Amino acid sequence: MTVGSQDSGATGAAKWVTSTLGNTVGGVTRTVGGVTGAATRGLGDTINSATGSAGRPVGDAIGNAGSGLEDGTKE
């Protein structure tokens, strides 16, 4: 950090709050995406196992949708 570029007072506090809030929301979003992705892949695998080849298109679609959601929430 160069001399004179440090934020102080209200500006520094506002940047800290927005940074902390942004990091928190990002972390929660990635967590929800990961849990949802894992759950939908598991549901897709269950459908595939229970129905065999007849249900594979549905099971694969559900699993792929969850993986896509998870990928979309990653950094």
LINUR-V75363 format. One record per backbone hydrogen bond with DSSP energy under -0.5 kcal/mol. CO is the residue of the C=O (numbers start at 1). NH is the residue of the N-H. Records with the same first field share a line. If there is no record, write none. Layout:
# LINUR-V75363
CO = NH  NH
This chain:
# LINUR-V75363
2 = 5
8 = 11  12
9 = 13
10 = 14
11 = 15
12 = 16
13 = 17
14 = 18
15 = 19
16 = 20
17 = 21
18 = 22
19 = 23
20 = 24
21 = 25
22 = 26
23 = 27
24 = 28
25 = 29
26 = 30
27 = 31
28 = 32
29 = 33
30 = 34
31 = 35
32 = 36
33 = 37
34 = 38
35 = 39
36 = 40
37 = 41
38 = 42
39 = 43
40 = 44
41 = 45
42 = 46
43 = 47
44 = 48
45 = 49
46 = 50
47 = 51
48 = 52
51 = 54
52 = 55  56
55 = 59
56 = 60
57 = 61
58 = 62
59 = 63
60 = 64
61 = 65
62 = 66
63 = 67
64 = 68
65 = 69
66 = 70
67 = 71
68 = 72
69 = 73
70 = 73  74
71 = 74
